[in-house]
Amino acid sequence: MGLQLHGHLFSSYTWKALIPLYANDTPFEFVAMEGDRPLREQFPGKAHPGGHIPVLVDGDTVVVEATSIVEHLAVHHPGPAPLIPADPAEAVVTRMIDRVFDNYVMGNVQRVVAAHFVSRDKPELGLRDDPVESEIAAAKANLRRAYLWLEQWLSENRLPPHVSLVTCAASPALFYGDWVERIPANCARVSSLRAELLALPAISRCVEDARPYRPYFPLGAPDRD
Ligand SMILES: N[C@@H](CCC(=O)N[C@@H](CS)C(=O)NCC(=O)O)C(=O)O
């Protein structure tokens, strides 16, 4: 079996795994999934421990967690995209910024989205009539704090060249982050980074492929991008 990526085209973390595959023109089969039951049945005990997507299958190897999928692709399916910088010190910085985007941008986006669902674990139960406003406010405040941190970091540092692990993490995080809480005017570098990322072919492909699913965005997708 060749490479298979299990995920959903509207899922931010699926984008994170699709971006390196697109950027390196790596042949793979995309397996669209709504729930992870078929995956659990196909690979007992090896699908994501939290039931999440994406999951990469590479022969007998099952890789969970989007960051690890990017790292796996960098090692086993390298291409022109410098996913992880060769310089160890730059690689450390790349991994640090990857964590910032996942934990403090995407994590808070997911928190706002989750506050709209009756049950985070069972999205099939649908949307709440009364989204949890305290959760939404707290997560949005955290998002603004993350934007400010990134603005400061970008004023003092350079990102690794595209397409890196940071590109993979930052693109979906800033795409959806701006939908949930607009990047403020005092974070011009973060705004420019978002625009720069959306102009990359691998990212615009993710955006276009996800377009049909926009009506499902719980907060209502804005009329832009
Ligand atoms: N830490 C995981 C997060 C993955 C994640 O949150 N995936 C979301 C989609 S973007 C998911 O599986 N949601 C469905 C669910 O939780 O049941 C990673 O980095 O891969």
The ligand as an ORCA input file, in Angstrom:
! r2SCAN-3c Opt
* xyz 0 1
  N      -3.378     17.167     18.118
  C      -4.037     16.694     16.919
  C      -5.302     17.503     16.715
  C      -6.145     16.980     15.576
  C      -7.537     17.549     15.589
  O      -7.924     18.289     16.504
  N      -8.298     17.169     14.591
  C      -9.694     17.574     14.513
  C     -10.033     18.050     13.111
  S      -9.185     19.519     12.692
  C     -10.582     16.382     14.763
  O     -10.173     15.245     14.624
  N     -11.841     16.627     15.089
  C     -12.815     15.585     15.201
  C     -12.877     14.995     16.577
  O     -12.216     15.495     17.498
  O     -13.631     14.028     16.719
  C      -3.076     16.825     15.732
  O      -2.163     17.666     15.800
  O      -3.211     16.085     14.747
*
